[in-house]
Amino acid sequence: MATRKEIDGSASVPQFYGKELRYKREAAGLTLEKMVQGSFYGITYLSEIERGERRMPVDLAQHVDRVLRTDGFFQRRCEDVRRAKQGVYAAYFAPIVEAEKRALVIEEWSNVLIPGLLQTAAYARAVVQATHPLHTEEEVLSKVEARLERASLFGGPKNPEYWVILHESLIHNSMIPSAEMADQLDHIAHLVRNKRIVLQILPWNGPTRPFMALPLLFMEFEDAPPLLYTEGPYHGQTIDDPDLVKKYRKAYDRLRAAALPPEASLALIEQAAEDYRHGQQGT
């Protein structure tokens, strides 16, 4: 029998919230299974909320308030938990960072920047400084460190299945010095060769459509519906409507079919890295 994990409600706002949720649920004589009945969420999902490891969605908070008759308490406190878990991330992106840790599958298309999960410190710094030119050095460093921390999921025992399609322009048009870009491409190649990610490159002349100007990030979970995320420099949008997600998935699949095979894509990345190292690529 698994040992019950005690919750330290003083450790953080999410853990305080989770401890109160567990207390109210058990006081009502409800198991996790009974608690989630009638919602779209699973037992594991609710258990992780109680431990302060996952943010409570508003619709689930409303369900909990109805079942426990807590007069909207958990819905009202959702915003407090969201702000506490946000950290250095923008409000629209913090839930995506949280979701990445639980995803079984992550699929991404990028034609503007090398995705954050694949960025080296030098590339991440260049992106942060370009997007936030008035940030102090401390603010820049905090964002860079947070971005590198996201990539730690590739080093864990439960590495998600990560499939990424990059436009060819991202490896030939560098926003950092050649030596640093060589390191960036080496980093991606290392992840590929160690079977942490699957990479494809969409060639310059690959077929595209106007909406494919948007970066796309898909995630699939064991106990929650799939979602789609897209963004610009200062905004992001999460889409979980099943019909819309399905339409974008079909568009992504067409891009994948048009991209180079993984082996050819890796060769292209490694050749570009060598070219940067020997000063044969532009900066």
Backbone torsions as a table, in degrees:
resi	resn	phi	psi	omega
1	MET	NA	131.7	-177.7
2	ALA	-65.9	141.9	178.1
3	THR	-74.0	133.4	179.1
4	ARG	-67.7	129.6	179.9
5	LYS	-90.6	118.2	178.3
6	GLU	-74.7	148.7	-176.9
7	ILE	-108.6	126.2	176.2
8	ASP	-89.6	98.8	-177.1
9	GLY	-67.2	-13.9	179.4
10	SER	-86.7	-8.3	-173.3
11	ALA	-72.4	-35.6	-177.7
12	SER	-166.8	165.6	176.9
13	VAL	-61.3	-46.6	178.6
14	PRO	-58.9	-37.3	-179.6
15	GLN	-73.8	-33.8	173.7
16	PHE	-62.0	-45.2	178.9
17	TYR	-61.5	-45.9	-179.0
18	GLY	-65.1	-39.5	179.7
19	LYS	-65.0	-40.1	178.3
20	GLU	-65.2	-39.3	178.1
21	LEU	-62.2	-46.6	178.9
22	ARG	-61.4	-43.1	-179.2
23	TYR	-59.9	-47.1	-178.7
24	LYS	-65.4	-40.9	-179.3
25	ARG	-63.9	-46.7	-178.4
26	GLU	-70.1	-34.3	177.0
27	ALA	-63.1	-29.6	177.8
28	ALA	-83.8	-2.1	178.8
29	GLY	73.7	27.6	-176.5
30	LEU	-105.9	136.3	169.9
31	THR	-79.5	168.2	174.8
32	LEU	-58.3	-40.2	-179.1
33	GLU	-62.1	-44.7	178.8
34	LYS	-66.3	-35.1	-176.7
35	MET	-65.0	-38.5	-175.5
36	VAL	-87.8	-8.1	178.9
37	GLN	-58.3	131.3	-178.7
38	GLY	91.6	-3.8	175.4
39	SER	-107.9	179.6	178.3
40	PHE	-100.1	15.4	-172.7
41	TYR	-116.6	159.6	-176.8
42	GLY	-100.5	173.6	-178.9
43	ILE	-61.4	-45.2	-178.8
44	THR	-60.0	-40.5	-179.6
45	TYR	-58.2	-49.9	-177.7
46	LEU	-67.5	-38.0	178.8
47	SER	-60.9	-40.0	-180.0
48	GLU	-69.0	-32.1	174.3
49	ILE	-65.0	-43.5	-179.8
50	GLU	-62.3	-30.4	179.3
51	ARG	-87.2	0.9	179.5
52	GLY	77.9	17.3	-176.0
53	GLU	-97.1	-11.2	-176.0
54	ARG	-142.7	145.0	-179.4
55	ARG	-78.6	142.4	179.0
56	MET	-81.7	119.0	174.0
57	PRO	-67.0	150.3	-176.4
58	VAL	-60.7	-41.1	-177.9
59	ASP	-65.9	-33.8	176.8
60	LEU	-71.9	-38.1	177.2
61	ALA	-61.0	-40.7	177.5
62	GLN	-63.2	-40.7	177.6
63	HIS	-62.5	-45.7	179.9
64	VAL	-60.8	-44.1	179.6
65	ASP	-61.7	-37.6	178.7
66	ARG	-67.2	-45.4	-176.9
67	VAL	-67.9	-43.6	-176.6
68	LEU	-88.3	-8.1	-179.6
69	ARG	57.2	50.0	-176.6
70	THR	-100.4	17.4	170.0
71	ASP	55.6	39.8	175.3
72	GLY	79.8	9.1	-176.6
73	PHE	-58.3	-50.7	-174.3
74	PHE	-70.4	-32.1	175.3
75	GLN	-66.9	-42.2	-178.9
76	ARG	-64.3	-33.8	-176.5
77	ARG	-84.6	-6.6	178.6
78	CYS	-55.2	-42.1	-177.3
79	GLU	-64.9	-37.5	177.6
80	ASP	-61.9	-43.4	-180.0
81	VAL	-66.7	-41.3	179.3
82	ARG	-59.0	-47.4	-179.5
83	ARG	-64.2	-38.1	-178.9
84	ALA	-66.1	-34.1	-178.3
85	LYS	-87.2	-8.8	-173.7
86	GLN	-67.6	-43.2	-179.5
87	GLY	60.8	-134.0	-177.0
88	VAL	-82.7	-5.7	-175.2
89	TYR	-82.7	151.6	172.9
90	ALA	-62.7	151.9	-175.7
91	ALA	-57.5	-35.7	-177.3
92	TYR	-75.2	-18.2	-175.4
93	PHE	-103.5	-22.6	-177.4
94	ALA	-54.7	-41.9	178.5
95	PRO	-64.2	-28.2	178.9
96	ILE	-70.0	-41.2	177.1
97	VAL	-60.2	-42.0	178.2
98	GLU	-64.6	-41.9	-177.4
99	ALA	-67.2	-34.2	-179.9
100	GLU	-55.9	-35.2	-176.3
101	LYS	-70.0	-20.7	-177.4
102	ARG	-104.9	-8.8	-172.7
103	ALA	-69.2	140.2	171.6
104	LEU	-86.0	-34.7	-178.7
105	VAL	-134.4	134.0	173.6
106	ILE	-127.8	125.1	178.5
107	GLU	-126.8	134.2	-171.1
108	GLU	-138.8	143.7	172.0
109	TRP	-125.1	131.1	179.3
110	SER	-140.3	132.0	176.7
111	ASN	-125.3	5.5	-177.0
112	VAL	-114.7	-48.8	-178.4
113	LEU	-138.0	153.3	168.2
114	ILE	-61.9	129.4	-174.7
115	PRO	-57.1	149.9	-177.4
116	GLY	-56.1	-36.1	-179.4
117	LEU	-65.5	-17.7	-177.3
118	LEU	-108.6	-2.2	-172.4
119	GLN	-76.8	142.2	168.5
120	THR	-83.0	171.1	-179.6
121	ALA	-60.7	-40.9	-178.1
122	ALA	-65.3	-43.3	179.7
123	TYR	-67.7	-43.5	179.6
124	ALA	-61.2	-41.4	179.0
125	ARG	-61.8	-42.9	179.9
126	ALA	-62.2	-40.1	179.2
127	VAL	-65.7	-46.9	-179.0
128	VAL	-62.4	-44.2	-178.1
129	GLN	-67.4	-34.5	177.8
130	ALA	-71.0	-36.2	-177.5
131	THR	-81.5	-32.9	-177.3
132	HIS	-128.0	72.1	-173.1
133	PRO	-64.6	-18.5	-178.6
134	LEU	-97.6	3.5	178.0
135	HIS	-64.1	144.5	171.9
136	THR	-73.1	166.5	178.3
137	GLU	-60.3	-38.0	179.2
138	GLU	-64.2	-41.2	179.2
139	GLU	-66.8	-41.1	178.0
140	VAL	-61.7	-47.1	-178.3
141	LEU	-60.7	-40.3	179.9
142	SER	-62.1	-42.3	-179.8
143	LYS	-69.3	-38.9	178.4
144	VAL	-64.4	-45.9	-179.9
145	GLU	-62.2	-39.2	178.8
146	ALA	-64.9	-38.2	179.7
147	ARG	-67.0	-41.4	178.5
148	LEU	-67.4	-33.3	178.1
149	GLU	-64.5	-35.2	177.0
150	ARG	-57.6	-39.2	-175.7
151	ALA	-72.0	-7.5	-179.7
152	SER	-65.3	-15.7	179.3
153	LEU	-64.2	-22.1	177.3
154	PHE	-74.7	-13.6	-179.4
155	GLY	-99.8	-1.2	-177.4
156	GLY	-86.2	169.6	-179.4
157	PRO	-71.3	-21.3	-179.1
158	LYS	-112.6	58.4	-179.5
159	ASN	-61.1	126.9	177.4
160	PRO	-69.2	157.5	172.5
161	GLU	-74.2	113.9	-174.8
162	TYR	-118.2	121.0	-179.2
163	TRP	-122.9	123.6	-176.6
164	VAL	-127.8	138.4	173.8
165	ILE	-115.2	123.4	179.3
166	LEU	-114.1	141.1	172.4
167	HIS	-71.8	142.4	-175.7
168	GLU	-57.8	-28.8	-178.9
169	SER	-59.9	-27.0	-177.1
170	LEU	-67.7	-25.4	-179.3
171	ILE	-95.4	-13.1	-179.6
172	HIS	-104.7	-24.5	179.4
173	ASN	-107.2	96.3	-173.6
174	SER	-90.7	144.5	175.3
175	MET	-104.8	6.1	178.6
176	ILE	-132.1	164.0	179.8
177	PRO	-56.4	155.8	-173.4
178	SER	-55.3	-45.4	-178.4
179	ALA	-62.2	-39.6	179.6
180	GLU	-70.6	-34.4	178.3
181	MET	-70.0	-35.1	175.3
182	ALA	-60.8	-41.9	177.6
183	ASP	-64.1	-39.3	179.3
184	GLN	-62.0	-45.6	-179.7
185	LEU	-69.8	-36.3	174.9
186	ASP	-60.1	-39.5	179.7
187	HIS	-61.7	-44.9	178.3
188	ILE	-63.4	-45.4	179.8
189	ALA	-61.1	-37.8	178.3
190	HIS	-61.6	-43.4	178.5
191	LEU	-63.0	-38.6	178.8
192	VAL	-66.3	-50.0	-175.3
193	ARG	-65.9	-26.0	177.7
194	ASN	-92.4	12.2	174.4
195	LYS	58.6	34.7	175.0
196	ARG	-90.5	-27.5	-179.4
197	ILE	-140.8	161.0	169.3
198	VAL	-113.4	128.7	-175.1
199	LEU	-119.8	137.8	168.9
200	GLN	-133.8	145.4	177.0
201	ILE	-108.6	128.7	172.9
202	LEU	-88.9	117.1	-176.9
203	PRO	-61.7	162.2	178.4
204	TRP	-49.7	-43.8	-175.0
205	ASN	-93.6	14.7	178.6
206	GLY	-66.6	148.3	-178.7
207	PRO	-67.0	131.6	176.7
208	THR	-133.4	166.2	175.8
209	ARG	-128.1	160.0	-176.0
210	PRO	-53.1	-40.8	-177.2
211	PHE	-71.3	-14.1	179.0
212	MET	-76.9	1.0	171.0
213	ALA	-67.8	-15.5	178.9
214	LEU	-83.9	135.0	168.8
215	PRO	-69.2	146.2	-178.0
216	LEU	-129.6	138.1	176.9
217	LEU	-134.3	118.5	178.1
218	PHE	-108.5	144.1	174.1
219	MET	-136.3	140.8	175.0
220	GLU	-120.7	145.3	-174.2
221	PHE	-130.0	161.9	177.9
222	GLU	-73.0	-36.0	-170.2
223	ASP	-129.1	24.6	178.6
224	ALA	-151.9	156.5	179.8
225	PRO	-65.2	155.0	176.3
226	PRO	-66.4	157.5	177.5
227	LEU	-138.4	162.4	177.4
228	LEU	-124.0	139.3	176.3
229	TYR	-129.8	137.3	173.9
230	THR	-139.1	158.5	-173.6
231	GLU	-156.3	165.9	167.9
232	GLY	-120.1	-172.2	-177.7
233	PRO	-59.3	-32.7	-173.7
234	TYR	-128.6	18.7	177.7
235	HIS	-154.6	162.5	175.8
236	GLY	-150.3	156.9	-180.0
237	GLN	-138.1	128.0	175.1
238	THR	-101.8	130.1	-179.0
239	ILE	-120.8	123.1	177.2
240	ASP	-123.2	7.6	175.0
241	ASP	-65.2	120.1	-173.2
242	PRO	-55.5	-40.0	-178.6
243	ASP	-66.8	-41.8	179.5
244	LEU	-68.3	-43.5	179.1
245	VAL	-59.3	-40.6	-179.8
246	LYS	-63.4	-41.4	-179.8
247	LYS	-63.9	-44.1	179.1
248	TYR	-68.7	-33.1	177.0
249	ARG	-63.1	-38.6	177.7
250	LYS	-64.5	-39.7	177.0
251	ALA	-63.9	-40.5	177.9
252	TYR	-63.1	-41.4	179.3
253	ASP	-63.2	-34.2	176.7
254	ARG	-68.2	-38.0	175.2
255	LEU	-63.1	-43.1	-179.7
256	ARG	-61.8	-38.7	179.1
257	ALA	-67.0	-30.9	-178.2
258	ALA	-84.8	-16.1	-176.8
259	ALA	-77.3	162.7	175.9
260	LEU	-65.6	150.7	175.4
261	PRO	-60.4	157.4	-179.1
262	PRO	-53.8	-41.3	-177.8
263	GLU	-64.4	-44.5	178.9
264	ALA	-67.7	-34.7	179.1
265	SER	-66.2	-42.1	177.4
266	LEU	-62.8	-43.1	178.7
267	ALA	-60.0	-39.2	179.6
268	LEU	-65.7	-42.1	178.6
269	ILE	-62.9	-46.1	-176.8
270	GLU	-69.1	-35.2	177.4
271	GLN	-68.0	-40.3	178.4
272	ALA	-63.6	-38.7	178.1
273	ALA	-61.4	-43.4	178.0
274	GLU	-63.0	-40.6	179.5
275	ASP	-62.9	-42.1	177.9
276	TYR	-63.7	-40.5	-179.1
277	ARG	-62.2	-30.9	-177.8
278	HIS	-104.2	15.6	174.1
279	GLY	70.2	25.8	-176.9
280	GLN	-101.7	4.7	175.5
281	GLN	-117.7	153.0	175.7
282	GLY	-73.4	162.0	178.6
283	THR	-115.4	NA	NA
